[in-house]
Amino acid sequence: MQRVLIFAPMRNPKRPKDTNQRAKYIVELLTGEVIEPNPDEGKSPKRVKIGRLGGLKGGKARAEKLSAKKRKSIAKKAAKKRWAKK
């Protein structure tokens, strides 16, 4: 079976992490030397709309399907992770 790789368009362009390089990049953007790619380029507007609909209702629909006990265990696990980072 042969694998087919499908590359999605670049959503979040990589920006420099170094403060000086980032400042230079911003100046280049403002002066028009560098053009930032459009994240919606090459996407079908219909599919973008459908994807957004699913994203908007996904969390609420999942929460409604979960039992109170399961929601509570997920919330406890998330709180532990959050507080463990500090």
N, CA, C and O atoms as CSV, one atom per row, in Angstrom:
chain,resi,resn,atom,element,x,y,z
A,1,MET,N,N,0.839,-1.175,0.000
A,1,MET,CA,C,0.000,0.000,0.000
A,1,MET,C,C,0.889,1.245,0.000
A,1,MET,O,O,1.793,1.365,0.827
A,2,GLN,N,N,0.640,2.139,-0.898
A,2,GLN,CA,C,1.463,3.327,-1.029
A,2,GLN,C,C,0.837,4.488,-0.256
A,2,GLN,O,O,-0.370,4.719,-0.331
A,3,ARG,N,N,1.676,5.214,0.490
A,3,ARG,CA,C,1.195,6.357,1.253
A,3,ARG,C,C,1.214,7.600,0.380
A,3,ARG,O,O,2.161,7.834,-0.371
A,4,VAL,N,N,0.166,8.386,0.487
A,4,VAL,CA,C,0.090,9.637,-0.248
A,4,VAL,C,C,0.119,10.770,0.774
A,4,VAL,O,O,-0.716,10.820,1.677
A,5,LEU,N,N,1.067,11.664,0.631
A,5,LEU,CA,C,1.167,12.778,1.549
A,5,LEU,C,C,0.447,13.984,0.966
A,5,LEU,O,O,0.693,14.383,-0.172
A,6,ILE,N,N,-0.426,14.545,1.747
A,6,ILE,CA,C,-1.157,15.732,1.327
A,6,ILE,C,C,-0.714,16.867,2.237
A,6,ILE,O,O,-0.841,16.779,3.459
A,7,PHE,N,N,-0.197,17.925,1.644
A,7,PHE,CA,C,0.283,19.043,2.434
A,7,PHE,C,C,-0.782,20.125,2.481
A,7,PHE,O,O,-1.240,20.609,1.446
A,8,ALA,N,N,-1.168,20.498,3.689
A,8,ALA,CA,C,-2.146,21.562,3.877
A,8,ALA,C,C,-1.461,22.916,3.687
A,8,ALA,O,O,-0.252,23.032,3.887
A,9,PRO,N,N,-2.218,23.928,3.305
A,9,PRO,CA,C,-1.608,25.252,3.168
A,9,PRO,C,C,-1.097,25.738,4.520
A,9,PRO,O,O,-1.612,25.348,5.568
A,10,MET,N,N,-0.094,26.581,4.483
A,10,MET,CA,C,0.525,27.085,5.698
A,10,MET,C,C,-0.459,27.976,6.454
A,10,MET,O,O,-0.873,29.014,5.938
A,11,ARG,N,N,-0.833,27.585,7.661
A,11,ARG,CA,C,-1.821,28.346,8.420
A,11,ARG,C,C,-1.167,29.450,9.242
A,11,ARG,O,O,-1.576,30.610,9.174
A,12,ASN,N,N,-0.165,29.092,10.006
A,12,ASN,CA,C,0.517,30.067,10.840
A,12,ASN,C,C,1.953,30.180,10.374
A,12,ASN,O,O,2.760,29.281,10.610
A,13,PRO,N,N,2.274,31.278,9.717
A,13,PRO,CA,C,3.650,31.403,9.233
A,13,PRO,C,C,4.621,31.474,10.396
A,13,PRO,O,O,4.318,32.055,11.438
A,14,LYS,N,N,5.786,30.880,10.210
A,14,LYS,CA,C,6.807,30.909,11.243
A,14,LYS,C,C,7.394,32.306,11.305
A,14,LYS,O,O,7.801,32.868,10.288
A,15,ARG,N,N,7.433,32.848,12.483
A,15,ARG,CA,C,8.022,34.166,12.688
A,15,ARG,C,C,9.236,33.994,13.592
A,15,ARG,O,O,9.276,33.085,14.420
A,16,PRO,N,N,10.222,34.864,13.433
A,16,PRO,CA,C,11.434,34.736,14.252
A,16,PRO,C,C,11.134,34.854,15.740
A,16,PRO,O,O,10.284,35.646,16.148
A,17,LYS,N,N,11.840,34.056,16.556
A,17,LYS,CA,C,11.661,34.114,18.007
A,17,LYS,C,C,12.583,35.147,18.640
A,17,LYS,O,O,12.270,35.707,19.691
A,18,ASP,N,N,13.716,35.396,18.001
A,18,ASP,CA,C,14.659,36.381,18.511
A,18,ASP,C,C,14.037,37.777,18.397
A,18,ASP,O,O,13.455,38.119,17.368
A,19,THR,N,N,14.163,38.575,19.457
A,19,THR,CA,C,13.536,39.890,19.505
A,19,THR,C,C,14.005,40.796,18.369
A,19,THR,O,O,13.190,41.452,17.721
A,20,ASN,N,N,15.298,40.834,18.131
A,20,ASN,CA,C,15.828,41.701,17.078
A,20,ASN,C,C,15.383,41.247,15.693
A,20,ASN,O,O,15.019,42.068,14.852
A,21,GLN,N,N,15.414,39.951,15.461
A,21,GLN,CA,C,14.984,39.431,14.162
A,21,GLN,C,C,13.490,39.673,13.951
A,21,GLN,O,O,13.055,39.983,12.842
A,22,ARG,N,N,12.704,39.529,15.031
A,22,ARG,CA,C,11.267,39.766,14.928
A,22,ARG,C,C,10.998,41.237,14.602
A,22,ARG,O,O,10.134,41.542,13.780
A,23,ALA,N,N,11.738,42.150,15.248
A,23,ALA,CA,C,11.575,43.577,14.984
A,23,ALA,C,C,11.893,43.876,13.523
A,23,ALA,O,O,11.171,44.632,12.871
A,24,LYS,N,N,12.966,43.289,13.008
A,24,LYS,CA,C,13.350,43.484,11.605
A,24,LYS,C,C,12.239,42.968,10.683
A,24,LYS,O,O,11.897,43.609,9.690
A,25,TYR,N,N,11.687,41.813,11.021
A,25,TYR,CA,C,10.616,41.209,10.226
A,25,TYR,C,C,9.383,42.110,10.198
A,25,TYR,O,O,8.759,42.285,9.151
A,26,ILE,N,N,9.034,42.682,11.356
A,26,ILE,CA,C,7.870,43.564,11.433
A,26,ILE,C,C,8.087,44.812,10.579
A,26,ILE,O,O,7.183,45.252,9.869
A,27,VAL,N,N,9.300,45.381,10.655
A,27,VAL,CA,C,9.610,46.558,9.835
A,27,VAL,C,C,9.500,46.206,8.358
A,27,VAL,O,O,8.962,46.987,7.574
A,28,GLU,N,N,10.005,45.038,7.971
A,28,GLU,CA,C,9.918,44.603,6.572
A,28,GLU,C,C,8.465,44.423,6.137
A,28,GLU,O,O,8.110,44.755,5.006
A,29,LEU,N,N,7.621,43.896,7.035
A,29,LEU,CA,C,6.203,43.748,6.721
A,29,LEU,C,C,5.558,45.119,6.499
A,29,LEU,O,O,4.792,45.315,5.555
A,30,LEU,N,N,5.881,46.060,7.385
A,30,LEU,CA,C,5.267,47.383,7.302
A,30,LEU,C,C,5.728,48.168,6.077
A,30,LEU,O,O,4.965,48.952,5.513
A,31,THR,N,N,6.975,47.953,5.669
A,31,THR,CA,C,7.494,48.683,4.509
A,31,THR,C,C,7.161,47.978,3.198
A,31,THR,O,O,7.368,48.540,2.122
A,32,GLY,N,N,6.654,46.764,3.279
A,32,GLY,CA,C,6.257,46.045,2.080
A,32,GLY,C,C,7.379,45.235,1.448
A,32,GLY,O,O,7.219,44.737,0.334
A,33,GLU,N,N,8.504,45.092,2.126
A,33,GLU,CA,C,9.610,44.294,1.594
A,33,GLU,C,C,9.284,42.804,1.626
A,33,GLU,O,O,9.716,42.041,0.762
A,34,VAL,N,N,8.514,42.402,2.638
A,34,VAL,CA,C,8.102,41.009,2.785
A,34,VAL,C,C,6.582,40.990,2.798
A,34,VAL,O,O,5.955,41.829,3.446
A,35,ILE,N,N,5.992,40.052,2.098
A,35,ILE,CA,C,4.539,39.921,2.088
A,35,ILE,C,C,4.181,38.636,2.809
A,35,ILE,O,O,4.655,37.555,2.457
A,36,GLU,N,N,3.336,38.767,3.826
A,36,GLU,CA,C,2.925,37.606,4.605
A,36,GLU,C,C,1.901,36.812,3.795
A,36,GLU,O,O,0.991,37.397,3.208
A,37,PRO,N,N,2.041,35.474,3.757
A,37,PRO,CA,C,1.102,34.679,2.969
A,37,PRO,C,C,-0.308,34.720,3.565
A,37,PRO,O,O,-0.483,34.781,4.782
A,38,ASN,N,N,-1.294,34.686,2.692
A,38,ASN,CA,C,-2.692,34.680,3.107
A,38,ASN,C,C,-3.043,33.274,3.596
A,38,ASN,O,O,-2.911,32.316,2.835
A,39,PRO,N,N,-3.492,33.126,4.864
A,39,PRO,CA,C,-3.786,31.788,5.383
A,39,PRO,C,C,-4.967,31.105,4.709
A,39,PRO,O,O,-5.070,29.879,4.747
A,40,ASP,N,N,-5.872,31.884,4.085
A,40,ASP,CA,C,-7.061,31.304,3.437
A,40,ASP,C,C,-6.843,31.019,1.958
A,40,ASP,O,O,-7.766,30.573,1.276
A,41,GLU,N,N,-5.651,31.264,1.456
A,41,GLU,CA,C,-5.372,31.049,0.041
A,41,GLU,C,C,-5.427,29.566,-0.295
A,41,GLU,O,O,-4.800,28.749,0.381
A,42,GLY,N,N,-6.161,29.222,-1.320
A,42,GLY,CA,C,-6.248,27.837,-1.762
A,42,GLY,C,C,-7.317,27.025,-1.062
A,42,GLY,O,O,-7.457,25.832,-1.331
A,43,LYS,N,N,-8.077,27.645,-0.167
A,43,LYS,CA,C,-9.123,26.925,0.553
A,43,LYS,C,C,-10.475,27.197,-0.098
A,43,LYS,O,O,-10.724,28.283,-0.621
A,44,SER,N,N,-11.325,26.205,-0.055
A,44,SER,CA,C,-12.674,26.352,-0.570
A,44,SER,C,C,-13.524,27.071,0.486
A,44,SER,O,O,-13.583,26.618,1.629
A,45,PRO,N,N,-14.177,28.171,0.132
A,45,PRO,CA,C,-15.010,28.894,1.110
A,45,PRO,C,C,-16.109,28.021,1.721
A,45,PRO,O,O,-16.446,28.175,2.895
A,46,LYS,N,N,-16.664,27.107,0.924
A,46,LYS,CA,C,-17.701,26.211,1.441
A,46,LYS,C,C,-17.152,25.322,2.557
A,46,LYS,O,O,-17.779,25.147,3.602
A,47,ARG,N,N,-15.959,24.762,2.304
A,47,ARG,CA,C,-15.366,23.865,3.295
A,47,ARG,C,C,-14.932,24.613,4.550
A,47,ARG,O,O,-15.015,24.076,5.655
A,48,VAL,N,N,-14.474,25.840,4.385
A,48,VAL,CA,C,-14.108,26.658,5.542
A,48,VAL,C,C,-15.337,26.889,6.411
A,48,VAL,O,O,-15.268,26.795,7.636
A,49,LYS,N,N,-16.459,27.192,5.771
A,49,LYS,CA,C,-17.704,27.438,6.497
A,49,LYS,C,C,-18.172,26.185,7.241
A,49,LYS,O,O,-18.590,26.267,8.396
A,50,ILE,N,N,-18.103,25.037,6.586
A,50,ILE,CA,C,-18.513,23.774,7.204
A,50,ILE,C,C,-17.600,23.436,8.384
A,50,ILE,O,O,-18.071,23.008,9.438
A,51,GLY,N,N,-16.304,23.631,8.201
A,51,GLY,CA,C,-15.349,23.356,9.270
A,51,GLY,C,C,-15.573,24.241,10.481
A,51,GLY,O,O,-15.458,23.798,11.624
A,52,ARG,N,N,-15.892,25.489,10.218
A,52,ARG,CA,C,-16.147,26.428,11.313
A,52,ARG,C,C,-17.403,26.026,12.081
A,52,ARG,O,O,-17.433,26.113,13.309
A,53,LEU,N,N,-18.437,25.588,11.369
A,53,LEU,CA,C,-19.663,25.152,12.036
A,53,LEU,C,C,-19.381,23.992,12.983
A,53,LEU,O,O,-19.854,23.977,14.119
A,54,GLY,N,N,-18.614,23.031,12.510
A,54,GLY,CA,C,-18.274,21.885,13.344
A,54,GLY,C,C,-17.459,22.292,14.556
A,54,GLY,O,O,-17.660,21.765,15.650
A,55,GLY,N,N,-16.547,23.223,14.367
A,55,GLY,CA,C,-15.711,23.679,15.468
A,55,GLY,C,C,-16.496,24.434,16.523
A,55,GLY,O,O,-16.196,24.345,17.713
A,56,LEU,N,N,-17.499,25.177,16.085
A,56,LEU,CA,C,-18.287,25.962,17.027
A,56,LEU,C,C,-19.178,25.097,17.916
A,56,LEU,O,O,-19.383,25.404,19.090
A,57,LYS,N,N,-19.701,24.021,17.350
A,57,LYS,CA,C,-20.628,23.216,18.149
A,57,LYS,C,C,-19.964,21.992,18.781
A,57,LYS,O,O,-20.591,21.309,19.590
A,58,GLY,N,N,-18.716,21.703,18.429
A,58,GLY,CA,C,-18.057,20.480,18.873
A,58,GLY,C,C,-17.929,20.319,20.375
A,58,GLY,O,O,-18.272,19.265,20.908
A,59,GLY,N,N,-17.445,21.337,21.070
A,59,GLY,CA,C,-17.232,21.244,22.515
A,59,GLY,C,C,-18.523,21.088,23.287
A,59,GLY,O,O,-18.613,20.286,24.217
A,60,LYS,N,N,-19.524,21.863,22.894
A,60,LYS,CA,C,-20.817,21.791,23.580
A,60,LYS,C,C,-21.462,20.423,23.375
A,60,LYS,O,O,-21.997,19.837,24.317
A,61,ALA,N,N,-21.411,19.915,22.142
A,61,ALA,CA,C,-22.021,18.617,21.842
A,61,ALA,C,C,-21.326,17.504,22.623
A,61,ALA,O,O,-21.973,16.589,23.132
A,62,ARG,N,N,-19.996,17.597,22.710
A,62,ARG,CA,C,-19.233,16.576,23.448
A,62,ARG,C,C,-19.589,16.632,24.929
A,62,ARG,O,O,-19.775,15.590,25.558
A,63,ALA,N,N,-19.687,17.826,25.489
A,63,ALA,CA,C,-20.013,17.976,26.911
A,63,ALA,C,C,-21.400,17.435,27.224
A,63,ALA,O,O,-21.611,16.852,28.288
A,64,GLU,N,N,-22.346,17.623,26.312
A,64,GLU,CA,C,-23.699,17.121,26.540
A,64,GLU,C,C,-23.751,15.597,26.542
A,64,GLU,O,O,-24.559,15.003,27.255
A,65,LYS,N,N,-22.896,14.968,25.751
A,65,LYS,CA,C,-22.894,13.509,25.664
A,65,LYS,C,C,-22.223,12.854,26.869
A,65,LYS,O,O,-22.539,11.713,27.207
A,66,LEU,N,N,-21.297,13.570,27.522
A,66,LEU,CA,C,-20.572,12.999,28.651
A,66,LEU,C,C,-21.442,12.956,29.904
A,66,LEU,O,O,-22.299,13.813,30.119
A,67,SER,N,N,-21.199,11.942,30.717
A,67,SER,CA,C,-21.909,11.873,31.990
A,67,SER,C,C,-21.250,12.851,32.963
A,67,SER,O,O,-20.118,13.287,32.752
A,68,ALA,N,N,-21.972,13.184,34.027
A,68,ALA,CA,C,-21.453,14.130,35.016
A,68,ALA,C,C,-20.170,13.582,35.649
A,68,ALA,O,O,-19.234,14.336,35.915
A,69,LYS,N,N,-20.133,12.296,35.884
A,69,LYS,CA,C,-18.964,11.670,36.506
A,69,LYS,C,C,-17.735,11.793,35.592
A,69,LYS,O,O,-16.641,12.114,36.058
A,70,LYS,N,N,-17.918,11.539,34.306
A,70,LYS,CA,C,-16.817,11.609,33.344
A,70,LYS,C,C,-16.327,13.055,33.182
A,70,LYS,O,O,-15.124,13.307,33.120
A,71,ARG,N,N,-17.280,14.005,33.113
A,71,ARG,CA,C,-16.904,15.432,33.010
A,71,ARG,C,C,-16.080,15.856,34.209
A,71,ARG,O,O,-15.101,16.591,34.073
A,72,LYS,N,N,-16.484,15.386,35.396
A,72,LYS,CA,C,-15.783,15.740,36.629
A,72,LYS,C,C,-14.362,15.183,36.625
A,72,LYS,O,O,-13.426,15.859,37.051
A,73,SER,N,N,-14.202,13.947,36.143
A,73,SER,CA,C,-12.860,13.350,36.120
A,73,SER,C,C,-11.962,14.078,35.113
A,73,SER,O,O,-10.771,14.254,35.367
A,74,ILE,N,N,-12.516,14.497,33.986
A,74,ILE,CA,C,-11.748,15.243,32.986
A,74,ILE,C,C,-11.326,16.594,33.559
A,74,ILE,O,O,-10.190,17.028,33.365
A,75,ALA,N,N,-12.243,17.255,34.266
A,75,ALA,CA,C,-11.943,18.560,34.857
A,75,ALA,C,C,-10.858,18.443,35.928
A,75,ALA,O,O,-9.974,19.295,36.016
A,76,LYS,N,N,-10.929,17.387,36.739
A,76,LYS,CA,C,-9.905,17.175,37.778
A,76,LYS,C,C,-8.533,16.945,37.154
A,76,LYS,O,O,-7.529,17.487,37.616
A,77,LYS,N,N,-8.505,16.141,36.104
A,77,LYS,CA,C,-7.248,15.845,35.421
A,77,LYS,C,C,-6.653,17.125,34.821
A,77,LYS,O,O,-5.444,17.346,34.899
A,78,ALA,N,N,-7.499,17.958,34.228
A,78,ALA,CA,C,-7.036,19.217,33.631
A,78,ALA,C,C,-6.502,20.158,34.704
A,78,ALA,O,O,-5.478,20.812,34.508
A,79,ALA,N,N,-7.201,20.226,35.843
A,79,ALA,CA,C,-6.755,21.101,36.937
A,79,ALA,C,C,-5.405,20.637,37.472
A,79,ALA,O,O,-4.533,21.460,37.751
A,80,LYS,N,N,-5.225,19.333,37.616
A,80,LYS,CA,C,-3.931,18.799,38.084
A,80,LYS,C,C,-2.810,19.208,37.142
A,80,LYS,O,O,-1.748,19.648,37.582
A,81,LYS,N,N,-3.050,19.063,35.846
A,81,LYS,CA,C,-2.044,19.421,34.834
A,81,LYS,C,C,-1.709,20.907,34.913
A,81,LYS,O,O,-0.541,21.295,34.865
A,82,ARG,N,N,-2.762,21.746,35.036
A,82,ARG,CA,C,-2.551,23.195,35.102
A,82,ARG,C,C,-1.711,23.584,36.306
A,82,ARG,O,O,-0.767,24.364,36.181
A,83,TRP,N,N,-2.045,23.050,37.458
A,83,TRP,CA,C,-1.347,23.430,38.684
A,83,TRP,C,C,0.034,22.786,38.771
A,83,TRP,O,O,0.907,23.301,39.470
A,84,ALA,N,N,0.244,21.682,38.082
A,84,ALA,CA,C,1.541,21.011,38.111
A,84,ALA,C,C,2.607,21.798,37.351
A,84,ALA,O,O,3.800,21.632,37.605
A,85,LYS,N,N,2.184,22.651,36.421
A,85,LYS,CA,C,3.132,23.417,35.611
A,85,LYS,C,C,3.861,24.476,36.429
A,85,LYS,O,O,4.971,24.870,36.071
A,86,LYS,N,N,3.267,24.940,37.505
A,86,LYS,CA,C,3.875,26.029,38.279
A,86,LYS,C,C,4.877,25.569,39.263
A,86,LYS,O,O,5.461,26.385,39.977
